[in-house]
Amino acid sequence: VAIIGAGVSGISAAMEAAKAGLSYVLIETSEAFSTVKNFPKGKPIFTYPTEMTPSGGIQYGDRSDIKESLLDEMREQVEAAGVEMTSGRIEKIEKDGGAFLLKNANARDGEAWKALRVVVAIGRSGNYRKLGVPGEELDKVMNRLHDPKDYCSKKVLIVGGGDSAVESA
């Protein structure tokens, strides 16, 4: 099994593949849990109802109430499960007989992986929406809130009405 993306879903898929006795390769462009890592500093985390236990690989305990403790907990689970990650960026998936050929954009020698099954778990991969207006490429324009304290007592304009915009406001 080839698993593209080492977020919560990709790592859970790797854990489940290992439990089922399948060989797998977990391919990630940057780092494990990068979406969670890019949440604002100290962001409160709301997972699932406490009376429910998810059936997947990653579990959430009582100490995963903010971003940093959640990341620590997930990294510990990855290490305990022995999940290994391979660096790469898949640029193309082709059918190759009864299998799939995954081409690595980062390889100079045409490196590729062959797998019978592929799990694409890439999320949005940091592809935030842009407005297409003048000035959105300026240094003072941010598309992600890293640390709310950086903006205390400053005048800011938040554009958007989705979860991230409301949370930033």
Buried (B, 14 or more C-beta within 10 A) or exposed (E): BBBBBBBBBBBBBBBBBBEEEEEBBBBBBEEBBBBBEBBBEEBEBEBEEEEEEEEEBBBBEEEBBBBBBBBEBBEEBBEEBEBEBBEBBBEEBEEEEEBBBBBBEEEEEEEBBEBEEBBBBBBEEEEEEEEEEEEEEEEEEEEEBEEEEEBEEEEEEBEEEEEBEEBBE
